[in-house]
Amino acid sequence: MIRKPLIIGAATLLAFALVAVGSNANVRATHIVGGAMSMAVDADPTGNTATSLGARDPCVETTAGSDVDVDVTILSIPAGNPMIGFGYSMTYDPAVLSVTASDTSSKLLGSAPSSAAAYFGEELPDTDGGYDGAGLDISANTSSQESGSGVLERLTITVDPGAATGGYALHLIEAAHVNPASLGFDSGLHASAQIAVGVSCGSLPAVEPRPAMNGDVDCSNTVTSVDALKILRNNAGLTVTQIGPEPDACIDVGSNNPHVGDVDCGGSVTSVDALKILRKNAGLPVTYTEPCDDIGA
């Protein structure tokens, strides 16, 4: 898949709402210290409440022409770094699926005393293959800040009546909570799900995209001089080819916080990052702005 540089997403809506986040609060699937343990798509909401989660189901079975409800959840927000907002981006196959309803009532963001939760999800129905959800607690009362686990949003997914049998992924490609200082913190894991249309879940392969690797900007599961070249192409405003195995789950170069391609965690993606990939591959020392994952980790 070829994607032009793009720096936008669910948490950008949060940034707009907060009028405070200096850079996009989107995040790649690398844990930022202070983030929740995970954010996930749960294909079966059974057992989930605003402040507790049942076992996560990565797949739900249904038929063409039906509706299914899925939950976007968050696990173990640290009490020392509570949530006043969240943002996420979920991709899906627009030829088969659409997001037709959202339920944000009685969810985690508004569960604490004195909460005043407002939500900024995209207009529904959403049919373009990417849904951005976001919420913000606009209360000034510190007692309204949430921690722990629960449901952020419940989505209704409609399956096209003409859908062929098979599995259709719901990829959670960006996911973060925002703390009282208006800083975005990525979760340690983004867990995707899928809808099995006319087949059993057990017959389908897992849908999780490959774990992010610092410097692997094209999702090839390796960090090479090609990644350095793609950083340079992105900075020049040229297209970048992303590989896969799920190209739609590969986050754009220059997006997110820390930015994809910002291999030294310096706060921006420049030719210096490309040079550092080349130095790492040549066995030469590389300097980082800590805390930062090593290139290739």
C-alpha positions as CSV (number, residue, x, y, z in Angstrom):
1,M,0.0,0.0,0.0
2,I,1.3,3.5,-0.8
3,R,0.4,6.3,1.6
4,K,1.3,9.9,1.5
5,P,2.6,11.5,4.7
6,L,-0.4,12.0,7.1
7,I,-0.4,13.5,10.6
8,I,-4.0,13.2,11.7
9,G,-6.1,10.8,13.7
10,A,-8.4,10.4,16.6
11,A,-6.2,12.0,19.2
12,T,-5.8,15.0,16.9
13,L,-9.5,15.7,17.7
14,L,-8.5,15.6,21.4
15,A,-5.7,18.0,20.6
16,F,-8.1,20.4,18.9
17,A,-10.6,20.1,21.8
18,L,-7.9,20.6,24.4
19,V,-6.3,23.5,22.5
20,A,-3.2,22.5,24.4
21,V,-1.4,19.6,22.9
22,G,1.5,21.0,20.9
23,S,1.9,18.0,18.6
24,N,-0.5,15.3,17.6
25,A,-1.3,13.0,20.5
26,N,-1.5,9.9,18.2
27,V,0.8,7.1,19.2
28,R,2.6,4.2,17.6
29,A,2.3,0.7,19.1
30,T,5.3,1.2,21.4
31,H,4.7,1.6,25.1
32,I,5.1,5.1,26.5
33,V,5.9,5.0,30.2
34,G,2.8,6.1,32.1
35,G,0.4,4.6,29.6
36,A,-2.3,2.0,30.2
37,M,-1.4,-1.7,29.9
38,S,-3.5,-2.0,26.7
39,M,-6.3,-0.6,24.5
40,A,-8.3,-3.1,22.6
41,V,-11.3,-3.9,20.4
42,D,-13.4,-6.5,22.2
43,A,-15.6,-8.3,19.7
44,D,-18.0,-9.5,22.5
45,P,-19.1,-6.8,25.1
46,T,-20.4,-9.5,27.4
47,G,-19.0,-9.0,30.9
48,N,-17.8,-5.4,30.2
49,T,-18.9,-2.4,32.3
50,A,-17.8,1.2,32.5
51,T,-15.2,0.3,35.2
52,S,-14.5,-3.4,34.7
53,L,-13.7,-5.8,31.8
54,G,-14.6,-9.4,31.2
55,A,-12.4,-11.7,29.1
56,R,-11.6,-10.0,25.7
57,D,-12.9,-11.8,22.6
58,P,-10.8,-11.2,19.5
59,C,-13.5,-12.5,17.2
60,V,-17.2,-12.6,16.8
61,E,-19.3,-14.8,14.4
62,T,-22.1,-13.3,12.4
63,T,-23.9,-13.4,9.0
64,A,-24.1,-11.0,6.1
65,G,-26.5,-8.2,6.6
66,S,-26.3,-8.2,10.4
67,D,-25.2,-5.8,13.1
68,V,-22.6,-6.6,15.8
69,D,-21.6,-4.5,18.8
70,V,-18.0,-4.2,19.8
71,D,-16.3,-2.4,22.7
72,V,-13.2,-0.2,22.6
73,T,-11.6,-0.8,26.0
74,I,-8.7,0.3,28.1
75,L,-6.8,-1.8,30.7
76,S,-5.0,-0.5,33.8
77,I,-4.6,3.2,33.5
78,P,-2.1,4.1,36.2
79,A,-3.6,6.0,39.2
80,G,-0.5,8.2,39.1
81,N,-1.2,9.2,35.5
82,P,-5.0,9.3,35.3
83,M,-7.2,9.9,32.2
84,I,-9.0,13.0,31.3
85,G,-9.4,12.0,27.6
86,F,-8.7,9.4,25.0
87,G,-8.2,9.0,21.3
88,Y,-8.0,6.0,18.9
89,S,-8.1,5.1,15.3
90,M,-9.7,1.9,14.0
91,T,-9.5,0.7,10.4
92,Y,-11.9,-1.7,8.7
93,D,-12.8,-2.9,5.2
94,P,-15.3,-0.3,3.9
95,A,-16.5,-2.6,1.1
96,V,-18.0,-4.9,3.8
97,L,-18.3,-3.1,7.1
98,S,-19.4,0.3,8.3
99,V,-19.7,1.9,11.8
100,T,-23.3,2.8,12.2
101,A,-23.8,3.7,15.9
102,S,-21.8,4.7,19.0
103,D,-22.8,4.4,22.6
104,T,-20.7,6.5,25.0
105,S,-23.2,6.7,27.8
106,S,-22.2,5.3,31.2
107,K,-18.6,4.6,30.1
108,L,-15.3,4.9,31.9
109,L,-14.5,8.5,30.9
110,G,-17.6,9.8,32.7
111,S,-17.7,7.4,35.6
112,A,-15.8,9.3,38.3
113,P,-17.6,11.9,40.5
114,S,-18.0,15.3,38.9
115,S,-17.1,14.1,35.4
116,A,-18.3,16.1,32.4
117,A,-17.5,13.8,29.5
118,A,-17.8,15.1,25.9
119,Y,-17.1,12.9,22.9
120,F,-15.7,13.7,19.5
121,G,-16.2,10.6,17.4
122,E,-16.6,10.9,13.6
123,E,-20.1,11.5,12.2
124,L,-22.1,8.3,11.7
125,P,-22.6,6.3,9.7
126,D,-18.8,6.0,9.0
127,T,-18.1,4.2,5.7
128,D,-14.6,5.2,4.6
129,G,-12.7,2.4,6.3
130,G,-11.3,4.4,9.2
131,Y,-13.1,5.5,12.4
132,D,-11.6,7.9,14.8
133,G,-13.0,8.0,18.4
134,A,-12.1,10.5,21.1
135,G,-13.4,11.8,24.3
136,L,-12.6,14.6,26.8
137,D,-13.6,15.2,30.4
138,I,-14.1,18.9,30.5
139,S,-14.6,19.1,34.3
140,A,-12.0,21.1,36.2
141,N,-12.5,18.9,39.3
142,T,-9.6,16.6,39.9
143,S,-12.0,14.0,41.3
144,S,-13.3,13.5,37.8
145,Q,-10.0,11.9,36.6
146,E,-10.3,8.2,35.8
147,S,-7.9,5.3,36.3
148,G,-8.2,1.5,36.1
149,S,-10.0,-0.3,33.4
150,G,-13.3,-0.1,31.5
151,V,-15.1,0.6,28.3
152,L,-14.4,3.8,26.4
153,E,-17.0,3.4,23.6
154,R,-19.3,0.8,22.2
155,L,-19.6,0.7,18.4
156,T,-22.2,-1.0,16.2
157,I,-20.7,-2.5,13.1
158,T,-23.0,-3.2,10.2
159,V,-22.1,-6.0,7.8
160,D,-23.0,-5.5,4.2
161,P,-25.8,-7.9,3.0
162,G,-23.6,-8.9,0.1
163,A,-20.5,-9.7,2.2
164,A,-18.6,-12.7,1.2
165,T,-17.8,-15.3,3.8
166,G,-14.5,-14.7,5.6
167,G,-12.9,-12.7,8.4
168,Y,-12.9,-8.9,8.4
169,A,-10.4,-7.1,10.7
170,L,-11.0,-4.2,13.0
171,H,-7.5,-2.9,13.4
172,L,-6.8,-0.6,16.4
173,I,-3.8,1.3,14.9
174,E,-3.6,4.3,17.2
175,A,-4.6,4.4,20.9
176,A,-3.8,6.7,23.8
177,H,-5.1,8.2,26.9
178,V,-4.5,11.9,27.8
179,N,-3.5,12.9,31.3
180,P,-4.4,16.1,33.2
181,A,-1.3,17.9,31.7
182,S,-2.7,17.3,28.2
183,L,0.0,14.7,27.3
184,G,-0.9,11.6,25.3
185,F,0.3,8.2,26.5
186,D,0.3,5.2,24.3
187,S,-0.9,1.9,25.7
188,G,1.5,-1.0,25.9
189,L,-0.5,-3.0,23.4
190,H,-3.0,-2.3,20.7
191,A,-5.3,-5.4,20.4
192,S,-7.3,-5.7,17.2
193,A,-10.3,-7.9,16.5
194,Q,-12.2,-9.4,13.6
195,I,-15.7,-10.2,12.5
196,A,-16.2,-13.7,11.1
197,V,-19.0,-13.6,8.4
198,G,-20.5,-17.1,7.7
199,V,-17.4,-18.9,9.1
200,S,-16.2,-19.9,12.5
201,C,-13.7,-17.8,14.4
202,G,-11.6,-20.9,14.8
203,S,-11.1,-21.2,11.1
204,L,-9.5,-17.8,10.8
205,P,-5.9,-16.6,11.5
206,A,-5.2,-14.0,14.1
207,V,-5.5,-10.4,13.0
208,E,-3.0,-8.7,15.2
209,P,-0.6,-6.5,13.2
210,R,3.1,-7.1,13.8
211,P,4.6,-5.4,16.9
212,A,6.1,-2.0,16.2
213,M,9.9,-1.9,15.9
214,N,11.7,1.4,16.3
215,G,12.9,2.3,12.9
216,D,10.7,-0.2,11.0
217,V,8.7,2.5,9.3
218,D,7.3,0.3,6.5
219,C,6.3,-2.6,8.7
220,S,8.6,-5.1,7.0
221,N,9.6,-6.4,10.5
222,T,13.2,-5.4,9.8
223,V,15.2,-2.1,10.0
224,T,17.4,-1.5,7.0
225,S,18.7,1.3,4.8
226,V,15.3,1.1,3.0
227,D,13.7,2.5,6.1
228,A,16.2,5.3,6.2
229,L,15.4,6.1,2.6
230,K,11.7,6.1,3.3
231,I,12.2,8.6,6.1
232,L,14.0,10.9,3.6
233,R,11.2,10.4,1.1
234,N,8.6,11.3,3.7
235,N,10.5,14.5,4.6
236,A,10.7,15.4,1.0
237,G,6.9,15.1,0.6
238,L,7.2,12.0,-1.5
239,T,5.1,8.8,-1.2
240,V,6.2,6.0,1.0
241,T,5.4,2.3,0.3
242,Q,4.3,0.4,3.3
243,I,4.5,-3.4,3.2
244,G,2.4,-5.3,5.7
245,P,1.3,-8.1,6.1
246,E,-1.5,-5.7,6.9
247,P,-0.6,-2.4,5.2
248,D,-3.6,-0.6,6.6
249,A,-2.3,-1.3,10.1
250,C,1.1,0.3,9.3
251,I,1.0,3.8,10.8
252,D,2.2,6.7,8.6
253,V,5.8,8.0,8.8
254,G,5.8,11.2,10.8
255,S,2.5,10.5,12.5
256,N,2.0,9.7,16.2
257,N,3.7,10.6,19.4
258,P,6.6,9.6,19.5
259,H,6.5,10.2,15.7
260,V,7.0,7.1,13.6
261,G,10.6,7.5,12.2
262,D,11.8,9.6,15.2
263,V,14.3,6.8,16.0
264,D,16.3,8.9,18.5
265,C,13.2,10.3,20.3
266,G,14.3,13.8,19.6
267,G,10.8,15.0,19.0
268,S,10.8,15.2,15.2
269,V,11.6,13.1,12.1
270,T,14.6,14.5,10.2
271,S,17.5,13.3,8.0
272,V,19.3,12.7,11.3
273,D,17.0,9.8,12.1
274,A,17.8,8.3,8.7
275,L,21.5,8.7,9.4
276,K,21.1,7.0,12.7
277,I,19.5,4.0,11.1
278,L,22.4,3.7,8.8
279,R,24.9,4.1,11.7
280,K,23.0,1.4,13.7
281,N,23.1,-1.0,10.7
282,A,26.8,-0.4,10.3
283,G,27.5,-1.2,14.0
284,L,28.3,2.4,14.9
285,P,27.1,4.0,18.2
286,V,23.8,5.9,18.1
287,T,22.7,8.6,20.6
288,Y,19.1,8.8,21.9
289,T,17.0,11.1,23.9
290,E,16.0,8.8,26.7
291,P,13.8,7.1,27.5
292,C,13.8,5.6,24.0
293,D,13.7,2.1,22.4
294,D,16.9,1.1,20.6
295,I,16.7,1.1,16.9
296,G,15.5,-2.4,15.9
297,A,13.8,-3.0,19.3
